[in-house]
Amino acid sequence: MAKLEYDELVQLLQDGNIGFLRFMLESDNAESYLEWCELHGIEPSEESAEFYYDETEIDMMERQLIDDEDYGIWN
């Protein structure tokens, strides 16, 4: 099976065709997620994958906002 692109995975997740665990394990962030689980002493699960996804999405959105030159702090 070919590796799905991030946008395809997001669409499958939003449509309810896959869960957060499969999303994380098939994404480019799989290694980071598994390392995070090991660091925190938890098993990869639907719940931990959803938590990790939520936390990393918030972090990425905040970084994108700060890095956006149109945001106003760089003008």
N, C-alpha and C positions, 0 to 999 in steps of 0.2 A: 504494500500500500504506500502510495506517495505521500510525502509529508505535506500537510495542509498549510497554506499561508495563514498568517495571523488574522487577516480579515475574514477568511473562511471559518476559522475556529470561532471567532467572535459571533459570526452569524449563526453557526450551529448552536452555540451556547445561548444566544438570545432566543432562538427558536425552540429551545428546550430539547434539542436532539442529542446534546451531550451535557455532562455535568461539569462542575468546576475541576474535579480531579482529572478527568480526561483532558480538559482544556489545558490545565497546567502541565501535564505530562507530555502533551504533544506540542507545546509551544516552545519557543526559543528560550523561555525562562525555566524549563524543566530542571536543569542542573541547579540553578539558584534556589528553586523551590525545595528540591530534595536536600540541599545543603542547609537551608533554613530549618527544615523539619528535623534534621539530625542535630543541629545546633540547639534546638529547643526541646529535644528529647521526645518528639511526637512522631507518630506514624503518619505517612501520607494518607489523607482521607478527604472525603467530600467537604467536610467542615473546615479543615485546615487549609485546603486549597482555596476555598471561597474567602477565608480570612486573608490569606496571603495575596490573593488577587485584589481584594478591596484595598489593602494597605499599599500595594505596589502601584495600583492605578491612581490612588490619591497622590502618592509621592511623584509619579510621573507627570500628572496634571499640574501639580504645584511647580515642578521644575520647568515645565513647558511655559507656564505663565510667567515665571520669573525670567526665563531666557528669551521671551518674546520681546523683540526690540520695540514693537508697537505698544507695549504695556505702559510706557510713559516714564519709567524710572531711568531709562537710558537716554532720554532726550534732553 
